[in-house]
């Protein structure tokens, strides 16, 4: 986890860069996160469109299996 001082130093450095270099820094950070970082867990209660699609697909699959098995 970052310290407040590290966050401040990084933000100050980013604020001095042109916007295209900030995007490059962001892309690099996301790459590092995908390789070495901990996965961010979305703990919100809101359902995304992807959540709804997954739930619908799983429900339909379960219902089809139940119907085939005579349940």
C-alpha positions as CSV (number, residue, x, y, z in Angstrom):
1,X,0.0,0.0,0.0
2,X,1.2,3.5,-0.8
3,X,2.0,6.0,1.9
4,X,0.5,9.5,1.7
5,X,3.9,10.9,0.9
6,X,4.3,8.5,-2.1
7,X,0.8,9.4,-3.4
8,X,1.6,13.1,-3.1
9,X,4.9,12.6,-4.9
10,X,3.4,10.6,-7.7
11,X,0.5,13.1,-8.2
12,X,2.9,16.0,-8.3
13,X,5.0,14.3,-10.9
14,X,1.9,13.4,-13.0
15,X,0.7,17.0,-12.8
16,X,3.9,18.2,-14.4
17,X,3.5,15.9,-17.4
18,X,1.7,16.6,-20.7
19,X,-1.6,14.7,-20.9
20,X,-0.4,12.1,-23.5
21,X,2.5,11.2,-21.1
22,X,-0.1,10.9,-18.2
23,X,-1.9,8.3,-20.4
24,X,1.3,6.5,-21.0
25,X,2.0,6.4,-17.2
26,X,-1.6,5.2,-16.6
27,X,-1.2,2.4,-19.2
28,X,2.1,1.3,-17.6
29,X,0.6,1.3,-14.1
30,X,-2.3,-0.8,-15.4
31,X,0.2,-3.2,-17.0
32,X,2.2,-3.5,-13.8
33,X,-1.0,-4.1,-11.8
34,X,-2.0,-6.9,-14.2
35,X,1.4,-8.6,-13.8
36,X,2.2,-8.0,-10.2
37,X,-0.6,-6.3,-8.4
38,X,-3.5,-7.6,-6.3
39,X,-6.8,-7.8,-8.1
40,X,-9.2,-5.0,-7.2
41,X,-12.4,-6.4,-5.8
42,X,-15.6,-4.6,-6.6
43,X,-17.6,-4.7,-3.4
44,X,-20.5,-2.5,-4.6
45,X,-24.0,-3.8,-4.4
46,X,-24.9,-2.4,-7.8
47,X,-25.4,-4.9,-10.6
48,X,-23.5,-4.1,-13.8
49,X,-24.9,-5.1,-17.3
50,X,-22.3,-7.9,-17.3
51,X,-23.5,-9.1,-13.9
52,X,-27.1,-9.2,-15.2
53,X,-26.1,-11.1,-18.4
54,X,-24.1,-13.6,-16.4
55,X,-27.0,-14.1,-13.9
56,X,-29.5,-14.5,-16.8
57,X,-27.3,-17.0,-18.6
58,X,-26.7,-19.0,-15.5
59,X,-30.4,-19.0,-14.6
60,X,-31.4,-20.1,-18.1
61,X,-28.7,-22.8,-18.1
62,X,-29.9,-24.1,-14.7
63,X,-33.5,-24.1,-15.8
64,X,-32.7,-26.0,-18.9
65,X,-30.7,-28.6,-17.0
66,X,-33.6,-29.0,-14.5
67,X,-36.1,-29.5,-17.3
68,X,-34.0,-32.1,-18.9
69,X,-33.6,-34.0,-15.6
70,X,-37.3,-33.9,-15.0
71,X,-36.9,-31.4,-12.1
